[in-house]
Amino acid sequence: MSKRVIRTQDAPAPVGPYNQAIAVSGDLVFVAGQIPLDAGSLEIVGAGDVTRQTQQVMGNLEAILKASGAGFDDVVKTTVFLADMNDFAAMNAVYASFFDEATAPARACVQVSRLPKDVLVEIDCIAVI
């Protein structure tokens, strides 16, 4: 895979652990949105706790990426869905621990009216291997 971070001063600089754009070549892996379900029990992890839920979501993404032959270093785009944008800082602190800020993927983060099983966070990603 070839991955190149795109940065320009002609657009706003990122305000978190993401980049303006990533240029890539290779095979694409599209990981479906993950919610904080435990793989064994299929129970929600961290009810009411966005920090714990984000940790579980990132763990689920990591497992799927690994199964595809990829890792977080190969992720080029994520989308974060929050039930409440007031949870952004807590989610972002966990999210940032999984990516090197200098090479972090492009990202969108939106508040939605409701998520499956009434969880607080869902994240999907695209990786290139």
N, C-alpha and C positions, 0 to 999 in steps of 0.2 A: 504494500500500500504506500502511496505517496500522499502526504498530508502537509498542507501549507496554510499557515495562519494568515489571514488577510486583515490588514489594519490600514486605515486612512484617517488623516486629520480632517478630511472634508466631511466626515460624519461624526456624530457623538461617540466618544469613547465609552466602552463598556463600564457599567457601574456595579459590577459583581464578577463572579467567577465564570465568565464566558467571553467569547470573542465576537467581533463584528461578523466575520464569515470564515469559513474553512473551505479550501479548494482541495479536492481529493481525486484519486484514481484507484480503481480496484473493485472488488465485489462489495455490494451494499447489503447490509443486514438491517432490516426494519423490525425493531422490537416493539411489540404491542404495549399499550399503556399498562403499567403495573400499579396495583394498589397494594396496601399492606396486609396481604394474606400470607399466612404461614403455609408453606408448601405441603407439609404433612397433614395438618389438621384442617386446613382451609378456613381457619378462624382468623378474624381481624386481629392484628397485633397493635397494641398501643391505643386502644379506644380513647378518644378525646385528647390524645397527646401527639401533636404534629411532629415533634422531634423524633419520637419513637417510630411513628408511622413512616417518616421519611427514611429513617435507617433501614426499615424493613423493605420499603420500596427499592432503595438503592441496592440492597442485598439481592432482591429478586432480579433486578436488572443485571447485576453482576453474574448471577448464575446462568441467565439466558445468554449473555454475551460470551461467557466461558464455553458454553455448549456449542456456540457458533464458531469458536476459534478466535474470538475477539476479547477485548478488555476495555476498560474505561479510556485508555489511551487512544483507542480506535474510534471512539464516539465523536461524531462531527456535528450532531444536532440533537437537542433535547427539547421537549415541550413539557412544562410543568403546569398542572391544573390544580388550583387551590380552591377549597370551599370558602375560604375567607382570606382575603389579601392581608389581613392583619397577622397572619401566620407566616408571611414572607420571610422575615428575618430569621425565625427559628428554622424554617425549611432550608433557607439559603446557607446557614451555618453548617448543617449536615451535608448538604449538596457539595459545598466547597471542599469538604474533607475528602471527596472522591476524585477531584480533578485538580491538576496543576493549573493555577490561574493563567500562566503564560500560554498554555496550549489548550485551554478548556474549549469545549465545543460552543458553537452558536446556540442560543437558547431563547425561547419565548416562555413567558409565564403569565397565565391568565387566571382570573377568578371566574368560577362557574357557579351556577345556581345549585347544582347537586352532583355528587359523584356516586358511582356504584357502591352499594352497601353503606351509604352515608359516611364514607371515609373522608378524611381531611385533605388528602393529597393523592395525585396520580401522576406518574411520569412515564413518557415514552422516549425512545431514542432511535437514532440512525447511526450505524457504525459502518466503517469501511475496512475490509480486510484484504 
